[in-house]
């Protein structure tokens, strides 16, 4: 067994490495002082929320010594199985045990470790994602980081026997990661996270080999940023470097901001890797363009958006460390950390994070995975608090200040902003997995529509909900109907829509205070076959002024099958919906009235009940549809807020 270095020495190393927290030397000397009293409002939010989550997890923890298959695990209110990664909670539990002195947290930490060793621990040093030795082992890196942080910062609260046992177990996990991981052995979130993981474990265990491999992987990850917008890529199967037909890389916002970038930031700051810090800074700026004014992440286009939960990604850790630790570079980074944490608090009920803002109104039970994963970064922030820069939300987010059009060439995704309107139109064609025909927002669809007065109005879902990761997703309740605004028709019981068109492109202009985004799209089925014997090609135009958002759909072909534009509007149960006339409808929201008008009758899409819920991104909608009338080749819909 390697001998762990003393905590005092490691902190000294951490302080010295905090040169990376401020580029000027004066910033470095300031960072060496104890600033634990700064950012008190955010610190209280973080501390209080962590306590709520830890207490919520204890409520669902299984304490049954007679059943070793369950004893110590975190029971999941929504899933039929136990999540193997629930042992990640050892870190936040041990943090709370140390800070509060309450032994219930120490017991909870010990129990999750006991369960893990009895059920998901393998001879090769790995842990598995469920209690099946043949299941996925890559998650070992996340548990190892949690255990390393727990031992380093709070191991002194453990009995010697337990601390030594856990340290030995950490060494086995570290060796598994060292033997198995490379930068490209699977999705980039694993290799990227292992960079920090091996460096941290190597420091805790004084293992130079672990640290040396970490450095080699850190050098390699620098080639995994897109050329123009410096977005981290590599969320793609079967090859992380696979390019789409348009030559685009696989990028997922959720995994990047909530997992990989955290680890890269912590590694770069600790080791003062200047080249990596510069890349990360550019990348954080680009990713931040997708944060909505309420702190939500717009992952409507991401190629792993099947886990999109509005506040982030279902099984990732949270974006707080990366943005908080880099807030000295841009105060807006600090705003992002605060706003997203506030949103997580809003989505917390009965001590657990729910996977979207409308889970409670829809009566959907939460998955405990969200909570034990997102508790870790809050503990990380609190353990590093005195070395953090000032963090508040005084500086507006980029999307709050935005006006005009911003096109991301590396994604073929356009953001637009005018007045209170914020939107995203996506023609991104990089798919995550070759086996699945589900779609994130593509086909020049309106993946996001947001109004700063009333909030979220439209959000994409998967075109067809798939359990891409059956152990990490909840089944779709009720009938699966997509939330993405779209053109659609049916022929021979097959669904045809622009959501399956990977070939569309976006053109845009901004003239006379009106933004226009234009595209030609085709209606295709899941097999990507173009519909026949009816109109298949359509012109889509999104127009946005300060006053109104307009969607116009036209075709030059003859429409022989019922064809409609479907517009689901985000609306939790309880908001009043009123049909003013057959072509005008309103929804009363807390801070304003949303009015939808059309040049043809507006109908409610046939659903069970008055609301449509989708797991992605965890919201309820009222799904409106407007059909092309006979002999008509033009549909116009407008959305306004008063």
N, C-alpha and C positions, 0 to 999 in steps of 0.2 A: 504493500500500500504506500502511495506517495504521502508525504507529510504536508498537510495544508499550511500555507503561510499564515502568519498571524494577522488578525483583522486590522490591527493598528498599522502594520506595514502596508497592507493592501490599500487602506484608505490614503496613506501617504502617496502611493503610486497614483491613485485616482486623482488626488489633488494636483499632483505634478502634471498629469495628463490633461487637466482641465485648461491648460493653455488653449486647447481647441475650442473652449467655450467662448473666448473673445480673442479676436485676432490681434488687437494692440496689446503690448506688454502690460499697460496699465490695467487693462481688463483682466489679465491673468492675475495680477497681484490682488485685485479686488475679489476675484473668484476664490482666493485662498482664505478670505475672511469668512466668518460664520454669518451667513445671511439667512439663517433659518426663519427669521421673522418677516421676510418679504412675502409679497403676494398672498396676504392672509385670507382674502376672500376666496381665492382659488384653492388655497390649502384647506380651508374649512370644507369647501364643496367636495374636494377629493377625499379628505379624511372621513367625512360623514358618510359619503356614498360607499366607501370601502367597508365601513362598519356595517352598513345596511346590507350590503351584498354578502359579507361573511356570515352575518346572522341568518340571512335568508338561506344560505347554503347549509348551515348547521341544521336548520329546520327540516331539510330534505335528506340529511345524511342518515344512512341506515345503520342502526346500532343493534346488531343481532349476532352475538358471538357464536350462536349455534349454526349459523349459515355462513361459512367462509366465502361463499361465492358472492355474497352481498355485503357482509359486515365491513363497515367503514366507507363504502362507496357513497357517492352523491346520487341519490335517486333522481330520476328525471321525470318531471310532471307530464311530459309530452311523448317521450320515447319509450318503446318497449324493452330497450336494452340499456345497459349501463355504459356510460362513455368512459373508455379506457384512460382518457386524458384527465379525468377528474382529479388525479393525483397532482396536477398542476396547482391545485388549490393549496398545496403545502406551503407555498411561499406567502400568499396573503394571510393564511391562517397563522403562520409563525410570526409574521409581522405584527398582527393584532395581539398575539400572545405576549410579545415583547413589549409593545407600547402600552397595553392596558393592564398587563399582569393577570388577566382573567384566564384561568386554567381551561375554560371550555374551548378556547381557540387552540391551545396546546394539544388538548385531547383530539380535536377535529383534525389537526395536522397529522398526528400520529395515526389516526384511523385511516385516512386516505392512503398513507404510505403502506399500512398493513394490508389494505385491500389490494393495492397495486402489486405488492410482492406475492400475494396469494393467487392473483388472477391474471395479470397481464405481463408480469416479469418473465423474461426469457433467459436461457443459459448464455446466450451470446452478448448479454448486457443490454439488450433492447427492451422496450415496452411496446405492446401492441395496442391498436386503436380500439379493439373490443376483446372480450375474453375468448379469443381464438388464436392459438399460436401461429396460424397461417395468415392472419390478417396483417394489415399494413403496419410496418415498424418505423417508418420515417418520423413519426410523431415523437420518437425518443428525444429528438433534439429539443423539443419544447419542454418536456418534463425535466430534462437534464438542466436546462437553464433555470427553471423554477427551483429545482433542488439546490443548485449551486448558489443562487441568490439567497435562498432561505438559510443555507448553512453559513454563508459568508457574513451576512448581516445580523442573523438572529440565532445562529447555532448555539450561542452561549446559554440559551434558555433550556436546551435539551440536557438530559442526563448524559454522562460521558459515554455510556454503552450505546445509547441511541445515536448520538452524534457520530461516533466511530463507525457504526453500522451503516448509517446513511452516507457517510463519506466514502466508504468502501463501495457502496452501490453506485455512487456518482462516478467513481473511477471506472467501473465496468461500463456504464453508459457512455462515458467519454471515449473509452476505447472502441466501443461499437461505432460511434460517430466517426472517429478517426479512421477506422478500417473501412467504413462503408460509404461515407459521403464524399462527393465531389461537387464542383460548382454546377454540373449539368446532369447529375444522375437521375434527376426528375425535375419537377417544377422549380423555378428559381427561388421560390419562397423557402425551400428546404436548404439548398446550398447557401443562399444568402443569410439565412438565420444561423446556419452552422458556423459562419465566419465569427460572429460574436460568441456563439456557444463554445466553440473550441478555445477561443482566446480567454473567455471567462473561466471555463473549467481548468484550462492550463494554468491560469493564475491562482485559482483556489487550491489546486493540487500540486502546484510547482512542477508542472509537466511541460518541459520546453518543446517536446515533439508536438503536442497539441497546439501550442502557440505558433510554431513554425508552419504547420499545415494551414492554420487560420490565415496567416499572412499570405501564403501562396494563393489561397482561394480569394482573398481580398484583392490581390492584384488582378486575378482573372475576372472578377465581377465587374470591373471597370469597363469591360467591353459589352456589358449587358444594358446599356442605356441607349435609347433611340437617338438618331443623329440630330434631329431638329429640336424636339421638345425635351429631350433627355428623360423620357419616361422609362422606368425600369421594365424590361421585357423578359419573357421566359416562362410565362404561365401558359404552357402549351404541351399537348401530347400528340404523337408519341415522341416528338423531338422539341426541346425547348427553343431551338433556333429556327423552327419551321416558319416559312413565310407564307402568307395568304396569296391568293391570285393577284391581288393588288400590290403585293410585295410588302405587306405590313406584318409586323411582329405581334405575337400574342401578349397582350397587356391587360392586366386586371387591376383596376384602381383599388378595390377593397383589400386584396392581398398585399398590394404594395404599401399602402399607407398604414395598414393595421398590423403588418407583420414584418416584411422584409426591410423596409426603410428604417424601422426602429432599430433593428440589429446593426444595420450598416452605420447609422448615426452613432450608436454607442461604441462600436468598434473604432470608427474613424476619430472620434473625440478622445477616446482613451489612449489610442496609439498615435495621435497627432498625424494622421495620414492626410496630408494637405490635398493631394490630388483627388482622393476619394471624397473629402469634405466639399471640394468645389463641385464635383459631379452631383453629390447629394443635394447641395443647396439649389442647384438649377432644377433638379428633379422635384424637390419639395415645392418649389414655386409653381412648376407646371401642374403638379397634382392638386395644389391648393386652388387652382382655378375652378376645380370641380366641386368645391365645398359650397353648399347652398347657404343662404343667409341665416337659416336656423340651425346651422351646424351639421346638417345631414350631408352625406357623401353621395354625389350623383354618379353612381356606378351603373347607370342604365345601359351603357354601351360595353361594359367590361366583359371579357370573354369567360369569366367565371362568376358572372352575376347571378347564377343560380343560387348563390349564397347571399345575395344582396339583401340587407336588412334595413335599409335607409340610413341608419346610424353608422353602418359599416358592413362587415362580413361575418356571417354566423359563427365561425369557429376560429376567427383570428383574435389578436390580443388587444387591439385598440391603438389609435394613432397618437395618443398623448405623449409618449416619450420622445419620438422624433421631433414633433413640432414644439414641444415645450423646451427641450434641450437646445434647440436651434433658434430660439426666440430672440437671441442677441443679434442674429443676422437680419431678421425681419420681425418687428413687433406683431405683424399679422399672423405669424406662426403661433405666437402665444394666444392670440384671439381664437385661432382654430382649436387649440387644445382646450380652452375654456368652453367654447360654444359646443363642441362635440360632447364634452363631459356633461354639460347641462342637458343636452338632448338625451344622453344615456339615462340621466336621472328621471327625465320625463317619461321614458319608456320602462321604468322600473316600477313593479307592483308586487306587493307581498314579498319584498326582498330579492326578487329575481328580475333580470333584464328580460323583457319580451322582445321578440324578433321583428318588431316594427311598431309604428306609432298607433296602429288600430287593432292590435291583438286583443286588447281588453274589450273594446266595443264590439268586436266580432266574437268574443267568447272563446278565443284560442289560447290554449295552455302554452306556457313558455318552455323552451329547452334549456336545461341547466348549463349546457355547454357555454352559452353566451356569458354567463355570470362568472364561472371559474376562469374563463379565458381573459375576460376584461378586468377582473380584479387584479391580475398580475401587474399590468402597467401602472395602475394607481399606486401599488406598493413600491414599484420601481421609482416613480416620481418622488414619493415621500422619503424613500431612503437616500435620494440624491438631492433633497430639497435645498440644502444650504449651498449647493454648487450651481443651482439653476439661476438663469437670469430672471429679471422681473417678468411676471406673466399676468396679463390682464386682457380685457377685451376692448380697450380704448381705440385700437386701430382697426378700421373696418376691413372686412374680408374683401378680397379682389372682386368677388361676384356681387358684392353689395355696391361697389363703386363702378362696376362695369357699365359700358354703353357702347353699342355697336356689335360687330361680329368678330369672333376670334375662331379661326379655323386651325385645327390641329392636323397638320399634314401627316404625322406619323400614325394617325388613327382614322382619318377621313371623317372626323367628327367636328361639327360646328356649334359653338356656343353663341347665343345672341342675347342682347339686353337692350331694352328701351323703356324708359320710365320705370315702372314697377315690375315689368315683365322680365322673366329670366327663362331661357329655354335651351334645349339641346336637341339637335337633329343629327342622326347617326347613319352613315353609310359604311361603317366599319365591318370588314369581312373576315377578320381573323377569328377562327373558331377554336375553342379550347380542345375539343376531343373529336377525333375522326369517327368515333363510333356513334355519336349522337347527332340528331338533326334538330335539336332545340335551337332557338335563336335568342341572343340578346337583342337589344334595339339595333336594327339595321334596316336596309331597304329604304333609306331616307325617312325613317319614321321619327315622330316626335317623342323621343325617349323621356323627356322631362319638360314640364311646364310649371313654373312657379311664379307667384305674385307676392311681392313683399308685404302687401297689406293683409291678404287672406291665407298666404302660405301655399302649400302644395296643391296643384290642380290636376296634373297628369304625371304618371310615372310608368315606365315600361316594366313588363314582367317577361318571363320566358314566353316565347311564342307557344310552346307546349311544355307543360311542367314535367320534368323528368327528375327522378331521384338519381342524379349523377353520382352522388356519394350517399348511398342508402343509410350509412351509419351516422351521417352528419347533416341530414336534412329531415324536415318533418313532411309527412304526406300532405298533399293538397286536400283541404276539406271541401266537400261538395264538388260540384262540377268545375272542371278546369276550363276557364275562359280567360284568354289573354287580356291584360290591362293596357297593352300598348295601343295608342291610337293608330288606326290602319284602314286601308281599303280592303274589302273582302267580298268573295262570292263563293258559291258552292256548285259543284258539278259532279254528278254521280256519287254523291255523299262524300266527296273530297273537298277539303278546305283550301282555297286559293287566296293568297294575300301577298302584299308587298313585303311582309315580314320575312318571307323566304327568298327575297331577291337580293343576292349578294353582289350584283353587278351595278347597282345604281350609284350615281355620283351626285354631289351637291354643288350647285352654283349659287352665288349670293351677290347681293348689292345693297347698298345703304344710301338712298337718295331721298331728298325732300322729307327728312325725318321719318322715313318708313324703311324698315328692314325687310328684305325679301330673300327667302331661300327657296330655290327651285330645283326640281329633280324630275327625271323621267323614270318611272318604275314599271315593273311587270308583275302580274299576279301569278304566283307559283304555288305549288303544293309542297308538302314536306320533302318529297323526293326531288324537288327543284324543277318540276315539269311545268311548263307554261300552260295556262288554261286555254282550251280550244273551244271554238264555236260560240264565243262571246268576247266582248272586249277584254283584252289582256294588258294593253299598254295605256298608262295614264300619266298625266302631268300633275305633279303635286306642287303647290305654291303656298308657303307659309309667309304671311305678311304681319309685321308687328309695328304698331305705332304706340305712342304713349297711352292712347285711349283704348285700343282694341287689338286683340289677336284674331287674325282671320286665316282660315284654312280653305283653300280652293282646290278642287279636284276636277279635271277635265279629261276628255278622251276624244280621239278622232275616229274611233271605231264604233261599230254598232253594238249596243248592249242588249244581249239576248237572254241573260240570266239575271235574277235579282242581285243587284250589286249595291253595297252600302259603304259608307264611311262610319266606323265605330269610334266613338269618343267617350271612354270611361272617365268620369270626373271624380277625383278623390273626395270622399265624403264619408266620415264616420257615422254610424247609426245615431240618429237623434237630430241631425240637420234636416231642416224642412225643405222638401222639394215641391215646387208648384209649377204646373203647366199653365202658362198665361194664355197660350193659344196652341194650335197644333204645330206651330213652327217656332215657339218661344217657350223656354223653361228657365226657372231660376232655382238657385240653391242658397239658402240663408246660412251664412257662416258666422262665426263669432264676431269677426271684425269687418264684415262686408257682405254684399249681395253679389253673387255670381250669376250672370245672365248669359244663356246660350241661345242664339238665333240661327235659323237656317232658311234656305230658299225652297225647302221641301219639308214635309211633316217630320217631326222629331219623335222617335219612338223609344221605349225602354226595351233593351235587349232581353229576350226571354231568359229569366233566371229564377231560381227558387228564393223567394223573399224579395226585399226591396234593396238589398246591397249585394255586391259581388266582392268577395275577399280573395286575395291571392297571397301565397306565402312570400312571393317576391314582388315588392319589397315590404310585405307585411302591412298592406293597407286595404281599406274598403273603398269601393267606388260605386257610383251610380252609372251604369253603362248605357249611354245613349247611342242610337244609330239613326242615320238618315240615308234613305234609299234614293238612288237615281229614279226620277219619275219617267214614265213612258215618253219616248222620243227626246228626252233631255240628255245632254252629254256634259252637264256642268252641275257641280254641287258647291255651295258656299256655306260655311259655318263661321260664326263669329262668337268670341268670348269676351265679355267685358266685366268689370268689377266696379261697384259703386258703394 
